[in-house]
Amino acid sequence: MALLDGLQQYKRSPLSRTTGALALVGGAAHITFIAKKVSKYIPTYKVTLFGYKYKVFTETFDCFGWKEAELRLLVHIYQAFGGFHYMRKALQLPLSFPVTKYNQAVWSFCTKKWAELKIMFPNISNTFIRYYCFGGHYIYTLLVHGYKFNPMNWKQITFTNKRLILLTKMSIPSKGNTILRPLEFTEIMPPEGQVLQVPMPGNQHGKIKIVAAVTVLVFSAIITITITFIYSSEEKIFSKGVENAIVVEASSTSSAIYVYQWPIEKKHNTGLVTEISYCSVKGPGITAYRKNPKQAAKSLLPCLNNTKTVIPKADHSTTRIYFAATNAVRLLEYHDKAAAQTILAEIQHLIKSLPFSFGNFHILSAQELGSFNWITANYLDGRFIQASEAKTTYESPCWPSGYNKTVSMDDLFGSLCTASKRPANYKPDDEITFKGTGNPAKCQELVYLLFDFEACAGKSYCSFDGIYMPKIRGKFMAFSGFYHISRALRLPTSFSVTSFSETLLSFCTKGWAELKFILPDDKDCDIRQYCFDGFLMHTLLIHGYKFSPIRWKKISFMETVNGIHVKWSLGYMLSITNTIPQEIEEIRSKISTTTFQIVLSVFVGTGIISILVICKLML
């Protein structure tokens, strides 16, 4: 009711009062807001809601979502650390050695000619021999300039084929509406080849006239009652009616199905949408089923069946169902169009078999997704209303100590965000084990390296990786992954960056057993990732989006507002209501008071004449 009451008082929605949207999902990070100044070369997304027009800046950073970013970090650990042992062997160095000796060995190696190297390494493939000189310089640059290892730290590194040991001292509802159905007539026909005979003994013509008169009387009575019922109940059916719609949300790591509802009478052509049902689909996102497309559709079936019970059966045929997919499907379509189309075809076939009205099948662009996040945040905030190494262990400093995880090479390099990093000896079934060490300082360093901030050096309107972004302004609502991070850290809706940093550091030093105890209802895959997610969030907001400590305090971390989930699907539904005709006016115009009076008079008169004819014939 707060949303509805506020809308009645809505006069203007100043742009300065809108709320920015921050979303962190499995595949990408999104930021959307109304900027004071945007370069003329950068397109903005135009949104019309409740009769007002907005020009929104939105940017999506693919492969910087919590899932894909972690995969990239693990690949970084695997490639950087995994190659160390082989470089050591190629340079004929012991397990530990000073940096000066390493430099001498690299320079000596790189001056040798191809024929000499082939003799030195008869059992090594040409690809690896060719790589060793580059790899030697890469390792030096990474450790000395990237990780800031000084000569003393370097001596504490042990290069082994089991793991890289870093011995450093560094210490995250249902109302049934009456529906008028057309009359159904059963046509009785004789068997083929036979003639239907009706015996008419006695005064046949007189009885025929009586039957005809009675038929006209009954027909007139039916029409009169029907018209009267339609007219008298029209206000109840349509004026106080609601529209229902279903959104199938296919995101990068999971899927969900929402049922939304809004009154038929919209406000400035936009529906006042509320969420009446939410169902989380079990299993991964639909792109995980690229080898079994039919299973992608089957995974949605339990939640789709649930919508049949939520929405009254009488409303099924008028309820539109929309399918909207995000960046995971977009990326899959780009890299493997056939697989993406097969998955979508299976889902479309399933959706069209349901008793609902097929609304739309939409793969959202990054700009659309960002704008829908912004719409949702501002709607719920009342802003519109108010205006391969087999069995090798690698250390992950972002995972808690006591947690180990073995993954296949396909798990690590099967993502579209890491596929380009596949090693030359890539074998999908080979396994890699990562061991958590719970080192927040090292985790923060590795997360920072995922971003290319050097590409923005000297540029004032730049986020990272050379991507343009205007200066942020106003309030922001952070949801999806951002909310779940703050929840895991037991933080309130709003908090300072100092409080976040201190809480995150404390969280990241806890062991696996302790985290399992304090988060009993969370999944293991989520618990292990909260520390990494925390540093990803800190780096993205502080260094990427340029949130100062003062602006950080203007971020609200939310999952629901007034019982409605803060998800892009609500913004999608609000936008869609602008395209759905408001049928109430058309229905009312068909039966005006004057028309009703004329039609009623005709059929009442016909009924009276029929009674007089019947009486005369029977005398």
KACORRA-V289622 format. One line per field, one symbol per residue. burial: I if it has 24 or more other C-alpha atoms within 12 Angstrom, else O. A space follows every 50 residues. Layout:
burial->???
This chain:
burial->OOIIOOIOOOOOIOIOOIIIIIIIIIIIIIIIIIIOOOOOOOOIIOIIII OOOIIIIIIIIIIIIIIIIIIIIIIIIIIIIIIIIIIIIIIOIOIIIIIO OIIOIIOOIIOOOOOOIOOOOOOOOOOIIIIIIOIIIOIIOIIOOOIOIO OOOIIOIIIIIIIIIIOOOOOIOOOOOOOOOOOOOOOOOOOOOOOOOOOO OOOOOOOOOIOOIIOIIOOIIOIIOOIOOIIOOIOOIIOOIIIIIIIIII IIIIIIIIIIIIIIIIIOIIIIIIIIIIIIIOOIIIIIIIOOIIIIIIII IOIIIOIIOIIIOOIIOOIIIIIIIIIIIIIIIOOOOOIIIIIIOIIIOI IOOIIIOIIIIIIIIIIIIIIIIIIIIIIIIIIIIIIIIIOIIIIIIIII IOIIIIIIIIIIIIIIIIIOIIIOOIOOOOIIIIIIIIIIIIIIIIIIII IOIOOOOOOOIIIIIOIIIIIIIIIIIIIIIIIIIIIIIOIOIIIIIOOI IOIIIIIIIIIIOOIOOOOOOOOOOIIIIIIIIIIIIIIIIIIIIIIOOO IIIIIIIIIIIOOIIIIIIIIIIIIIIIOIOIOIOOOOOOIOOOOIOOOI OOIIOIIOOIIOOIOOOOO
